[in-house]
Amino acid sequence: MTQKIRVGTFSPSVLLSVAAESGALAAAELEVEEVAATSSPAHFRELVAGTIDVSLTSPDNLLAYRYVDANPLGGTFDVRILAAVDGGLGLSLFAGPGHEDVDDLMGLPLGVDVSVSGFAFVAYELLAGQGLHAGMDCPVVPLGATPRRAEALLAGRCAATVLNAGSDLRAEGQGARRLARASSLGPYLGTVLAAHGPVVDADTGRLWRFTQVLVATAARLAAGQLREEATRSAISRLGLDDLAARRYVETIVDPVEGLVPDGKVARESIDTIVGLRNRYSRSDSSLTTEKALAGGLVDDRFLGPGLAFRVNGDPVVSPAPGATALIHVLRNDLGLVGTRFGCGSGLCGACLVLVDGQPTPACDTPLWSVREKDVVTVEGLAPHPVQQALVDEQAAQCGYCMSGIVVNAAALLAAEPAPSEGAIRRHLDRNLCRCGAQNRVVRAVRRAVEMT
């Protein structure tokens, strides 16, 4: 069943559009609703409140809302980076149309989203590299997210700002001048996939699938695939003409400023982000990369090549797609053929296994849903008193349903060591037996109670 995931963005995301058009999101049974951010504080208020599920945002925002008490929300929160997305996508300092020289900017406003954000710090540093100082030579004006700043630059409401992700190309096409690139500051990380810790811990399956889709799509784009899809998206989502859209595609495949194909966060890029924050933030500057990383800033559990869980006490990492039915991994990949395929709809009980102690039909349980959970099959129960009791009562005829009955009965006895006959019948009602051995099965479970 398709699940919706609400993704907060500061600029329209070509990456998300390509993931949808290529079918990658549908294959992962996901539907994305993109929610445009108006400002960093409003955006993170939504993230913490659960109004949005994940965010495509600047890593500096994670530093601010995780470690800095004096942030606009007035407190710190367990927000985490799940994956690196891009190296800035052309993030650069721009002068507005008509400003031919850096000296023209003296005394004119520098537009930022908010005055103490990661993009603002980049603007201050790049402006300093041009010989001007924010707040002294150029008054700082908060103007909101990147598309809004691009409009303000072209309308003359600010003389300079930092732009990226297609807004830079659109502004350049209308006469703005690119003065300096963020990539000149050292290894840089422009966008990360982020989420609130409680959501990460409670919804691992959906977030794992989404992260896998995002990183896999980034890898395909970085490898030169899906270019036409990306070009169409840049035209429709970013308002670029064909030439600018193709330039944008060249940006996203750039090894420095483009998409991060493996989703891994480079320590050196965090060094750059932390350094800028310590240099320009008005808050305590004691934050270090070591403190940030040791404090749980990066939660990269969803970047692995496969999905990790435990089967009969043993750790397993499966490379199968997250939508694969658990029974296929158990039987075909792990050789645990005691779990039988019956109806395929979770109705007959032949395929029951225990997931964190609960009887669960393996035929319609997607692999992603057992991430980091304990799965026990009939092989993992042996020897169990129910098995011997079934033999003693000669309960089985064809035996096809027996492994599911053993699992379900074992779960009942674990929860209720001395159930009544009525409780046994009610609990085993989900296990179908076409051979008509139900009464003998009930007697066997009662015998197992006596054996224990």
C-alpha positions as CSV (number, residue, x, y, z in Angstrom):
1,M,0.0,0.0,0.0
2,T,1.4,3.4,-1.0
3,Q,2.3,5.7,1.8
4,K,2.6,9.5,1.7
5,I,5.6,11.3,2.9
6,R,5.6,15.1,3.4
7,V,8.9,16.6,2.4
8,G,9.8,20.2,3.3
9,T,11.9,22.1,0.7
10,F,13.4,25.5,0.4
11,S,13.5,25.4,-3.4
12,P,11.5,23.1,-5.7
13,S,13.3,19.8,-5.8
14,V,14.3,18.4,-9.2
15,L,15.7,15.4,-7.4
16,L,12.2,14.6,-6.0
17,S,10.6,15.1,-9.4
18,V,13.0,12.8,-11.2
19,A,12.5,10.2,-8.5
20,A,8.8,10.3,-9.1
21,E,9.0,10.4,-13.0
22,S,11.5,7.5,-13.1
23,G,9.1,5.3,-11.1
24,A,11.5,4.9,-8.2
25,L,9.1,6.4,-5.6
26,A,6.2,4.3,-6.9
27,A,8.3,1.1,-6.7
28,A,9.0,1.9,-3.1
29,E,5.3,2.4,-2.5
30,L,5.8,6.1,-1.7
31,E,4.0,9.3,-2.7
32,V,5.7,12.6,-2.0
33,E,3.9,15.8,-1.0
34,E,6.4,18.7,-1.3
35,V,5.9,21.5,1.3
36,A,7.5,24.8,0.5
37,A,9.3,26.5,3.4
38,T,8.8,30.2,4.0
39,S,11.7,30.5,6.5
40,S,14.1,28.3,8.5
41,P,12.3,28.9,11.8
42,A,8.8,28.1,10.4
43,H,10.2,25.1,8.5
44,F,11.8,23.5,11.6
45,R,8.8,24.3,13.7
46,E,6.8,22.1,11.2
47,L,9.5,19.4,11.3
48,V,9.6,19.2,15.1
49,A,5.7,19.3,15.3
50,G,5.5,16.4,12.7
51,T,3.6,18.6,10.2
52,I,6.3,17.5,7.7
53,D,8.1,14.1,7.9
54,V,11.5,15.1,6.5
55,S,13.3,18.1,5.3
56,L,15.7,19.0,2.5
57,T,17.7,21.7,4.2
58,S,21.0,23.3,5.0
59,P,23.2,21.3,7.4
60,D,23.7,24.5,9.4
61,N,20.0,24.5,10.3
62,L,20.6,21.1,12.0
63,L,23.5,22.6,14.0
64,A,21.3,25.6,15.1
65,Y,18.3,23.6,16.2
66,R,20.2,20.7,17.7
67,Y,23.0,22.5,19.6
68,V,22.2,26.2,20.0
69,D,19.8,27.2,22.7
70,A,19.4,30.7,21.4
71,N,17.9,29.6,18.0
72,P,14.6,31.2,16.8
73,L,12.6,28.4,18.3
74,G,14.1,28.9,21.8
75,G,15.2,25.4,22.4
76,T,17.2,22.4,21.0
77,F,15.7,19.4,19.4
78,D,16.8,15.9,18.3
79,V,17.0,16.7,14.6
80,R,19.3,14.5,12.6
81,I,21.0,14.3,9.2
82,L,20.0,11.1,7.4
83,A,22.0,11.7,4.2
84,A,24.0,14.2,2.3
85,V,22.2,15.4,-0.8
86,D,24.3,18.0,-2.7
87,G,27.4,20.2,-2.5
88,G,25.6,23.5,-2.9
89,L,24.1,23.2,-6.5
90,G,26.0,26.3,-7.7
91,L,25.5,28.3,-4.4
92,S,27.2,31.7,-5.1
93,L,27.2,35.3,-4.1
94,F,25.4,37.4,-6.7
95,A,25.2,41.2,-7.4
96,G,22.0,42.5,-8.8
97,P,21.5,43.8,-12.4
98,G,23.2,47.1,-13.0
99,H,25.9,46.6,-10.4
100,E,29.0,46.2,-12.5
101,D,31.6,46.4,-9.7
102,V,31.9,45.2,-6.1
103,D,32.4,48.8,-5.0
104,D,28.8,49.4,-6.3
105,L,27.6,47.3,-3.4
106,M,28.9,49.6,-0.7
107,G,26.1,50.8,1.5
108,L,23.5,48.7,-0.3
109,P,21.5,45.8,1.3
110,L,22.7,42.2,1.4
111,G,19.7,39.9,1.3
112,V,19.7,36.8,3.4
113,D,17.0,34.3,4.5
114,V,17.6,35.1,8.2
115,S,20.6,36.8,9.7
116,V,22.0,33.8,11.5
117,S,21.6,30.9,9.0
118,G,24.1,28.8,7.1
119,F,23.4,30.6,3.8
120,A,23.7,33.9,5.5
121,F,27.1,32.8,6.9
122,V,28.2,31.9,3.3
123,A,27.1,35.3,2.1
124,Y,29.1,37.0,4.8
125,E,32.2,35.0,4.0
126,L,32.0,35.4,0.3
127,L,31.3,39.2,0.7
128,A,34.4,39.5,2.9
129,G,36.4,37.8,0.2
130,Q,35.3,40.7,-2.0
131,G,36.6,43.2,0.5
132,L,33.2,44.2,2.0
133,H,31.8,43.4,5.5
134,A,28.2,42.5,6.1
135,G,26.5,44.8,8.6
136,M,29.2,47.4,8.2
137,D,29.6,48.0,4.5
138,C,26.3,46.4,3.5
139,P,23.2,46.3,5.7
140,V,21.8,42.9,6.2
141,V,18.1,42.4,5.2
142,P,16.2,39.1,5.9
143,L,14.1,38.2,2.9
144,G,13.3,34.5,3.3
145,A,13.9,31.4,1.2
146,T,16.0,31.3,-2.0
147,P,13.2,31.9,-4.6
148,R,12.1,35.0,-2.6
149,R,15.7,36.4,-2.5
150,A,16.1,35.9,-6.2
151,E,12.9,37.9,-6.8
152,A,14.2,40.6,-4.4
153,L,17.6,40.8,-6.2
154,L,16.0,41.1,-9.6
155,A,13.5,43.7,-8.3
156,G,16.2,45.8,-6.7
157,R,15.1,45.2,-3.1
158,C,18.6,44.0,-2.3
159,A,21.9,44.6,-4.2
160,A,23.4,41.2,-3.4
161,T,22.5,37.8,-2.1
162,V,23.4,34.1,-2.3
163,L,21.5,31.9,-4.8
164,N,21.6,28.3,-6.0
165,A,19.5,25.4,-7.2
166,G,18.3,27.1,-10.4
167,S,17.5,30.5,-8.9
168,D,21.1,31.3,-9.7
169,L,20.8,30.5,-13.3
170,R,17.5,32.4,-13.7
171,A,19.0,35.5,-12.0
172,E,22.1,35.2,-14.1
173,G,19.9,35.1,-17.3
174,Q,18.3,38.4,-16.2
175,G,21.5,40.3,-15.7
176,A,22.7,39.4,-12.2
177,R,26.5,38.8,-11.8
178,R,28.0,35.7,-10.1
179,L,30.8,37.1,-7.8
180,A,32.1,34.1,-5.9
181,R,31.1,30.4,-5.3
182,A,30.6,28.7,-2.0
183,S,32.8,25.8,-3.2
184,S,35.7,28.3,-2.9
185,L,35.4,28.1,0.9
186,G,36.5,24.5,1.0
187,P,34.5,21.2,1.1
188,Y,30.9,22.3,1.4
189,L,27.6,20.6,1.9
190,G,24.6,22.5,0.6
191,T,21.6,20.3,1.3
192,V,21.0,17.3,3.6
193,L,18.0,15.1,4.2
194,A,16.9,15.6,7.8
195,A,14.3,14.4,10.2
196,H,13.2,14.7,13.8
197,G,14.6,11.9,16.0
198,P,11.2,10.5,17.3
199,V,10.0,10.2,13.7
200,V,13.2,8.4,12.7
201,D,13.0,5.9,15.5
202,A,9.3,5.3,15.1
203,D,9.0,5.1,11.3
204,T,12.2,3.4,10.1
205,G,10.6,1.5,7.3
206,R,9.1,4.5,5.5
207,L,12.2,6.6,6.0
208,W,14.6,3.8,4.9
209,R,12.6,3.4,1.7
210,F,12.6,7.2,1.1
211,T,16.3,7.6,1.8
212,Q,17.2,4.7,-0.4
213,V,15.1,6.1,-3.3
214,L,16.7,9.6,-2.9
215,V,20.3,8.3,-2.8
216,A,19.7,5.9,-5.6
217,T,18.2,8.6,-7.8
218,A,21.1,11.0,-7.0
219,A,23.6,8.2,-7.9
220,R,21.8,7.6,-11.3
221,L,21.9,11.4,-12.1
222,A,25.5,11.7,-11.0
223,A,26.3,8.8,-13.3
224,G,24.8,10.7,-16.3
225,Q,21.4,8.9,-16.4
226,L,18.0,10.4,-16.3
227,R,19.2,13.7,-17.9
228,E,16.1,14.3,-20.0
229,E,13.9,13.8,-17.0
230,A,16.0,16.2,-15.0
231,T,15.9,18.8,-17.8
232,R,12.1,18.6,-18.1
233,S,11.8,19.0,-14.4
234,A,14.2,22.0,-14.3
235,I,12.0,23.7,-16.9
236,S,8.7,22.9,-15.2
237,R,9.7,23.2,-11.6
238,L,12.3,26.0,-11.7
239,G,11.0,28.1,-14.6
240,L,14.2,27.7,-16.6
241,D,14.4,27.9,-20.4
242,D,15.9,24.9,-22.2
243,L,19.5,26.2,-22.2
244,A,19.5,27.1,-18.5
245,A,17.8,23.8,-17.6
246,R,20.7,21.9,-19.4
247,R,23.2,24.0,-17.5
248,Y,21.4,23.1,-14.3
249,V,21.7,19.4,-15.1
250,E,25.5,20.0,-15.6
251,T,25.5,21.5,-12.1
252,I,23.8,18.6,-10.5
253,V,26.3,16.1,-12.0
254,D,29.3,18.2,-11.0
255,P,31.5,16.2,-8.6
256,V,32.1,19.2,-6.3
257,E,28.8,21.2,-6.3
258,G,26.4,18.6,-7.5
259,L,24.5,15.6,-6.0
260,V,26.3,13.3,-3.5
261,P,25.9,9.8,-5.1
262,D,26.4,7.8,-2.0
263,G,24.6,10.0,0.5
264,K,27.6,10.0,2.9
265,V,28.4,13.1,4.9
266,A,32.0,14.1,4.6
267,R,33.6,15.2,7.8
268,E,35.5,18.0,6.0
269,S,32.2,19.5,4.8
270,I,31.0,19.7,8.4
271,D,34.3,21.3,9.4
272,T,33.5,24.1,6.9
273,I,29.9,24.5,8.1
274,V,30.9,24.6,11.8
275,G,33.7,27.0,11.0
276,L,31.4,29.5,9.3
277,R,28.9,29.3,12.2
278,N,31.6,29.9,14.8
279,R,32.9,32.8,12.8
280,Y,29.6,34.7,12.2
281,S,27.1,33.5,14.7
282,R,26.3,35.7,17.7
283,S,25.9,32.6,20.0
284,D,28.6,30.7,21.9
285,S,31.3,29.5,19.4
286,S,32.4,26.4,21.3
287,L,30.8,24.0,18.9
288,T,33.3,21.7,17.1
289,T,32.9,19.0,14.4
290,E,33.9,16.4,17.0
291,K,31.1,17.5,19.3
292,A,28.5,17.7,16.5
293,L,29.3,14.2,15.2
294,A,29.7,12.6,18.6
295,G,26.4,14.1,19.7
296,G,24.4,12.3,17.0
297,L,24.1,14.9,14.3
298,V,24.4,12.3,11.6
299,D,22.2,9.2,11.7
300,D,23.3,7.2,8.6
301,R,21.6,3.9,9.4
302,F,19.5,4.2,6.2
303,L,22.5,4.4,3.9
304,G,23.5,0.7,4.1
305,P,23.4,-1.5,1.0
306,G,20.7,-3.7,2.7
307,L,18.2,-3.9,5.4
308,A,19.3,-5.2,8.7
309,F,17.2,-7.3,11.0
310,R,17.6,-10.5,13.1
311,V,16.4,-14.0,12.2
312,N,16.3,-16.7,14.9
313,G,18.8,-14.6,16.9
314,D,21.3,-14.1,14.0
315,P,21.9,-10.7,12.4
316,V,20.9,-10.6,8.7
317,V,21.4,-7.9,6.1
318,S,19.2,-8.3,3.1
319,P,19.9,-6.5,-0.2
320,A,16.4,-7.2,-1.4
321,P,14.1,-4.2,-2.1
322,G,12.2,-3.0,0.9
323,A,8.8,-3.9,-0.7
324,T,9.8,-7.6,-1.0
325,A,7.6,-10.0,1.0
326,L,9.4,-11.3,4.1
327,I,8.6,-14.9,3.1
328,H,10.6,-14.7,-0.1
329,V,13.7,-13.6,1.8
330,L,13.3,-16.3,4.5
331,R,12.7,-19.1,2.0
332,N,14.7,-18.1,-1.1
333,D,17.6,-16.2,0.4
334,L,18.0,-17.7,3.9
335,G,16.9,-21.2,3.1
336,L,14.3,-21.2,6.0
337,V,11.7,-23.3,4.1
338,G,9.7,-24.2,7.2
339,T,7.7,-21.0,6.6
340,R,5.0,-22.1,4.0
341,F,3.4,-20.0,1.3
342,G,-0.4,-20.4,1.5
343,C,-2.9,-17.8,0.4
344,G,-0.5,-14.8,-0.2
345,S,-2.9,-12.5,1.5
346,G,-2.1,-13.1,5.2
347,L,-5.4,-14.9,5.8
348,C,-4.6,-18.7,6.2
349,G,-1.8,-18.7,8.8
350,A,0.5,-21.1,7.0
351,C,3.3,-18.5,6.8
352,L,3.1,-17.2,10.4
353,V,6.4,-16.1,12.0
354,L,7.1,-14.1,15.1
355,V,8.1,-10.4,14.7
356,D,9.2,-9.0,18.0
357,G,7.1,-11.8,19.6
358,Q,3.9,-11.2,17.6
359,P,2.5,-13.7,15.1
360,T,2.8,-12.1,11.7
361,P,2.0,-13.4,8.2
362,A,5.3,-13.4,6.3
363,C,3.5,-13.5,2.9
364,D,2.3,-9.9,3.1
365,T,4.8,-8.4,5.4
366,P,7.2,-6.1,3.5
367,L,10.8,-6.4,4.3
368,W,11.2,-2.8,5.3
369,S,8.7,-3.2,8.1
370,V,11.0,-5.7,10.0
371,R,14.1,-3.4,10.0
372,E,16.0,-3.8,13.2
373,K,13.4,-6.2,14.5
374,D,13.6,-9.9,15.7
375,V,12.1,-12.5,13.4
376,V,11.6,-16.0,14.7
377,T,10.6,-18.8,12.3
378,V,9.5,-22.4,13.1
379,E,13.1,-23.4,12.8
380,G,14.1,-20.9,15.5
381,L,11.5,-22.4,17.9
382,A,12.7,-26.0,17.8
383,P,12.6,-27.9,20.1
384,H,9.3,-26.7,21.4
385,P,6.7,-28.6,23.5
386,V,4.0,-27.8,20.9
387,Q,6.0,-29.7,18.2
388,Q,6.3,-32.8,20.3
389,A,2.7,-32.6,21.4
390,L,1.5,-32.4,17.8
391,V,3.5,-35.6,17.1
392,D,2.1,-37.4,20.1
393,E,-1.4,-36.5,19.1
394,Q,-0.7,-37.4,15.5
395,A,-2.3,-34.1,14.7
396,A,-0.9,-33.6,11.2
397,Q,-2.1,-35.1,8.0
398,C,-0.5,-33.3,5.0
399,G,1.4,-31.1,7.5
400,Y,1.4,-28.0,5.2
401,C,-0.3,-25.8,7.8
402,M,1.7,-27.1,10.8
403,S,4.6,-24.7,10.9
404,G,2.2,-21.7,11.1
405,I,0.2,-23.6,13.9
406,V,3.4,-24.2,15.8
407,V,4.4,-20.5,15.7
408,N,0.9,-19.3,16.6
409,A,0.5,-21.8,19.5
410,A,4.0,-21.0,20.8
411,A,3.1,-17.3,20.9
412,L,-0.1,-18.1,22.8
413,L,1.7,-20.1,25.4
414,A,4.4,-17.4,25.8
415,A,1.7,-14.9,26.6
416,E,-0.7,-17.2,28.5
417,P,1.0,-20.3,29.9
418,A,-2.2,-22.1,30.9
419,P,-4.9,-21.1,28.4
420,S,-8.4,-22.6,28.4
421,E,-9.6,-24.7,25.6
422,G,-11.8,-21.8,24.5
423,A,-8.8,-19.5,24.5
424,I,-6.8,-22.0,22.4
425,R,-9.6,-22.3,19.8
426,R,-10.0,-18.5,19.6
427,H,-6.2,-17.9,19.2
428,L,-5.8,-20.6,16.5
429,D,-8.9,-19.5,14.6
430,R,-6.6,-17.7,12.0
431,N,-4.9,-21.0,11.2
432,L,-6.7,-22.9,8.4
433,C,-6.4,-26.7,8.1
434,R,-8.1,-28.2,5.1
435,C,-7.4,-31.7,6.4
436,G,-9.9,-31.2,9.3
437,A,-7.4,-31.8,12.1
438,Q,-8.5,-28.9,14.2
439,N,-9.6,-31.0,17.2
440,R,-6.4,-32.9,17.4
441,V,-4.4,-29.7,17.2
442,V,-6.4,-28.3,20.1
443,R,-5.7,-31.5,22.1
444,A,-2.0,-31.1,21.2
445,V,-1.8,-27.6,22.5
446,R,-3.5,-28.7,25.8
447,R,-0.9,-31.5,26.0
448,A,1.9,-29.0,25.5
449,V,0.5,-27.0,28.4
450,E,0.8,-30.1,30.6
451,M,4.3,-30.8,29.4
452,T,5.5,-27.4,30.5
